[in-house]
Amino acid sequence: MVEIPEEAHANALRSVAHAAADRDAAQAELQRRTNALRDAAVAAARAGAARTRIKALAGVSSRTLYGWLTDAGIEVRPKRPKGGDT
């Protein structure tokens, strides 16, 4: 059987399209789960849980957690400047 280049191209492009669709679905799922984690972290902060504990359990940085809290209208202390008192 003779392979027709156009068929090979079409098959390869279909593979690219399927891989892109899989990636897009995974990214959408990741965004959904991240939103759920953000909502849970904000709810925990509103309930009075320690922010260090929330951060540890969520597995996020301080910057991420405090960004979520700020976006939710929860007061966050300003970051202290680095270095000693001068």
C-alpha positions in Angstrom: 0.0 0.0 0.0 1.2 3.5 -0.9 1.2 6.1 1.8 -0.3 9.4 0.5 1.5 12.4 2.0 -1.7 14.4 2.4 -3.2 11.5 4.5 -0.1 11.5 6.7 -0.4 15.2 7.1 -4.1 15.0 8.0 -3.4 12.2 10.6 -0.6 14.2 12.1 -2.7 17.3 12.3 -5.5 15.3 13.9 -3.1 14.2 16.6 -2.1 17.8 17.2 -5.7 18.9 17.5 -6.5 16.0 19.9 -3.5 16.8 22.1 -4.5 20.5 22.1 -8.0 19.6 23.1 -6.8 17.4 25.9 -4.5 20.1 27.2 -7.3 22.7 27.1 -9.6 20.4 29.0 -6.8 19.8 31.6 -6.2 23.5 32.0 -10.0 24.2 32.4 -10.1 21.5 35.1 -7.0 22.9 36.9 -8.7 26.4 36.9 -11.9 24.9 38.3 -9.9 23.2 41.1 -7.8 26.2 41.8 -11.0 28.3 42.1 -12.4 25.8 44.6 -9.2 25.9 46.6 -9.2 29.7 46.6 -12.8 29.7 47.8 -12.1 27.2 50.6 -9.0 29.2 51.7 -11.0 32.4 51.8 -13.8 30.7 53.8 -11.2 29.3 56.3 -9.8 32.8 56.8 -13.2 34.2 57.3 -13.9 31.5 59.9 -10.8 32.7 61.8 -8.3 29.9 60.9 -4.6 30.8 61.1 -3.3 32.0 57.8 -0.1 30.1 58.1 -2.1 26.9 58.5 -4.3 27.7 55.5 -1.2 28.4 53.4 0.4 25.1 54.5 -2.6 23.0 53.8 -3.4 24.7 50.5 0.2 24.4 49.4 0.4 27.9 48.1 2.8 30.8 48.7 2.1 33.7 51.0 1.8 35.9 48.0 -0.9 33.7 46.4 -2.9 33.4 49.7 -2.7 37.1 50.5 -3.7 37.9 46.9 -6.8 35.7 47.3 -7.6 37.3 50.6 -7.1 40.8 49.3 -9.3 40.1 46.2 -12.0 38.8 48.6 -11.9 42.0 50.6 -10.2 40.6 53.6 -7.7 43.0 55.2 -4.1 42.0 54.9 -1.2 43.8 56.6 1.2 45.5 54.3 4.4 43.6 53.7 7.3 44.7 56.0 10.3 46.1 54.2 13.3 43.9 54.0 16.4 44.6 56.0 16.9 46.1 59.5 15.9 49.4 60.9 18.0 52.2 59.5 
